[in-house]
């Protein structure tokens, strides 16, 4: 079930997840930090550092009309590669992940939103291929170089969604 709202400006939640103590695993949080420093996002966009996930994020997801999740993902590509999966492609990708280093898996979180009937109408996972998932607070050079590209892709997606729904990104 997809929730319905009558708001003119649809809310967009950008959720960066990951453990910043495990180098490239924390890339989602680093992208959120980059977007916060860059500024210029529309007023209807909320940036959330989701850390290693928890069930407390369900309320944020349920309140969003649109959801973009940024996380390290095993894409089978070169380190720093970025892939954007929208809607059913995202659902299919996360349901294929057997294990997560997060406290709660992304699949669990999305299932909770789905069960309550408040799944965001549009959703995307921006996955970034890690190189190193080991103790350390800084991402590898290849993943660090991907952070601005991933942030730019998030912004393009927000603009695309706004254009497709006829709402303005104020």
C-alpha positions as CSV (number, residue, x, y, z in Angstrom):
1,X,0.0,0.0,0.0
2,X,1.3,3.5,-0.8
3,X,0.4,6.4,1.4
4,X,-1.5,9.4,-0.1
5,X,-1.0,13.0,1.0
6,X,-2.5,16.2,-0.3
7,X,0.5,18.4,0.2
8,X,1.7,20.5,-2.7
9,X,5.4,20.0,-1.7
10,X,6.1,16.4,-1.3
11,X,8.6,15.6,1.4
12,X,11.8,13.9,0.4
13,X,13.9,12.1,2.9
14,X,17.6,11.4,2.0
15,X,18.9,8.8,4.4
16,X,22.6,8.1,4.6
17,X,23.4,4.9,6.4
18,X,26.6,3.2,7.3
19,X,29.2,2.7,10.0
20,X,31.9,5.5,9.8
21,X,34.3,3.4,11.9
22,X,34.5,0.8,9.1
23,X,36.0,2.9,6.3
24,X,33.9,2.6,3.1
25,X,31.0,1.1,5.0
26,X,30.2,4.7,6.2
27,X,29.9,6.2,2.8
28,X,26.2,6.9,3.1
29,X,26.8,9.1,6.2
30,X,29.7,10.9,4.4
31,X,27.4,11.7,1.4
32,X,24.9,13.2,3.9
33,X,27.6,15.3,5.5
34,X,28.7,16.4,2.0
35,X,25.2,17.4,1.1
36,X,24.7,19.3,4.4
37,X,27.9,21.3,3.7
38,X,27.0,22.0,0.1
39,X,23.6,23.3,0.9
40,X,21.2,24.4,-1.9
41,X,18.7,21.6,-1.4
42,X,14.9,22.5,-1.6
43,X,13.1,23.1,1.7
44,X,11.1,19.9,1.3
45,X,14.2,17.8,1.5
46,X,15.4,16.4,4.8
47,X,18.9,14.9,5.3
48,X,19.2,12.2,8.0
49,X,22.4,10.5,9.2
50,X,20.9,7.0,9.8
51,X,24.1,5.6,11.1
52,X,23.9,1.8,11.4
53,X,20.1,1.9,11.2
54,X,17.6,1.3,13.9
55,X,13.8,0.8,14.1
56,X,13.5,4.5,15.2
57,X,14.0,5.4,11.5
58,X,10.7,3.9,10.5
59,X,8.8,7.1,11.6
60,X,11.1,9.2,9.3
61,X,10.4,6.8,6.4
62,X,6.7,6.7,7.0
63,X,6.5,10.5,7.0
64,X,8.3,10.8,3.7
65,X,6.5,10.9,0.3
66,X,9.8,10.1,-1.4
67,X,12.9,8.3,-0.1
68,X,16.5,8.2,-1.2
69,X,18.8,5.9,0.7
70,X,22.6,6.2,0.2
71,X,24.7,3.2,1.4
72,X,27.7,1.0,0.6
73,X,26.5,-1.9,-1.5
74,X,28.1,-4.9,-3.1
75,X,27.5,-4.2,-6.8
76,X,30.2,-6.4,-8.2
77,X,31.9,-3.4,-9.8
78,X,35.0,-1.3,-9.3
79,X,35.4,0.4,-6.0
80,X,33.6,3.8,-6.0
81,X,31.1,2.7,-8.7
82,X,27.6,4.1,-8.1
83,X,24.3,2.5,-9.0
84,X,20.9,4.0,-8.5
85,X,18.0,1.5,-8.1
86,X,14.5,2.9,-8.0
87,X,11.3,1.5,-6.7
88,X,10.9,-2.2,-7.5
89,X,14.6,-2.5,-8.6
90,X,15.5,-1.2,-5.1
91,X,13.1,-3.6,-3.4
92,X,14.5,-6.5,-5.4
93,X,18.2,-5.5,-4.6
94,X,17.7,-5.2,-0.9
95,X,15.7,-8.4,-0.6
96,X,18.7,-10.2,-2.1
97,X,21.1,-9.1,0.6
98,X,21.5,-11.9,3.1
99,X,23.5,-10.2,5.8
100,X,24.1,-6.7,7.0
101,X,26.6,-5.1,9.4
102,X,23.8,-2.8,10.5
103,X,21.9,-3.3,13.7
104,X,18.7,-3.6,11.6
105,X,18.7,-4.5,8.0
106,X,17.4,-2.1,5.4
107,X,15.0,-4.8,4.3
108,X,13.6,-5.0,7.9
109,X,13.1,-1.3,7.9
110,X,11.4,-1.1,4.6
111,X,9.2,-4.1,5.5
112,X,8.0,-2.3,8.7
113,X,7.0,0.8,6.6
114,X,5.3,-1.5,4.1
115,X,3.3,-3.3,6.8
116,X,2.1,0.0,8.3
117,X,0.9,1.1,4.9
118,X,3.2,4.1,4.7
119,X,5.8,3.1,2.1
120,X,7.1,6.2,0.3
121,X,5.6,6.4,-3.2
122,X,8.9,6.9,-4.8
123,X,12.1,5.4,-3.4
124,X,15.6,4.8,-4.5
125,X,18.8,3.2,-3.2
126,X,22.0,4.8,-4.3
127,X,24.6,2.1,-3.8
128,X,28.3,2.8,-3.7
129,X,30.8,-0.1,-4.2
130,X,33.1,-0.3,-1.2
131,X,36.8,-1.1,-1.5
132,X,37.7,-1.5,2.2
133,X,35.4,-2.5,5.0
134,X,37.8,-2.6,7.9
135,X,38.5,-0.5,11.0
136,X,39.3,3.1,10.1
137,X,37.5,6.4,10.0
138,X,38.3,7.5,6.5
139,X,37.0,6.0,3.3
140,X,39.4,4.6,0.7
141,X,40.6,7.0,-2.0
142,X,38.2,5.5,-4.6
143,X,35.2,5.8,-2.4
144,X,36.2,9.2,-1.2
145,X,36.3,10.4,-4.8
146,X,32.7,8.9,-5.3
147,X,31.2,11.1,-2.6
148,X,30.7,14.3,-4.6
149,X,29.5,12.3,-7.6
150,X,27.0,10.5,-5.4
151,X,25.8,13.8,-3.9
152,X,25.3,15.2,-7.4
153,X,23.3,12.1,-8.4
154,X,21.1,12.5,-5.3
155,X,20.4,16.1,-6.4
156,X,19.6,15.1,-10.0
157,X,17.2,12.5,-8.7
158,X,15.4,15.0,-6.4
159,X,15.0,17.3,-9.4
160,X,13.8,14.6,-11.7
161,X,11.2,13.4,-9.2
162,X,10.0,17.0,-8.7
163,X,9.8,17.5,-12.5
164,X,7.8,14.2,-12.9
165,X,5.3,15.1,-10.3
166,X,4.8,18.7,-11.4
167,X,5.9,20.1,-8.0
168,X,8.6,22.8,-7.7
169,X,11.8,22.2,-5.9
170,X,11.7,25.4,-3.8
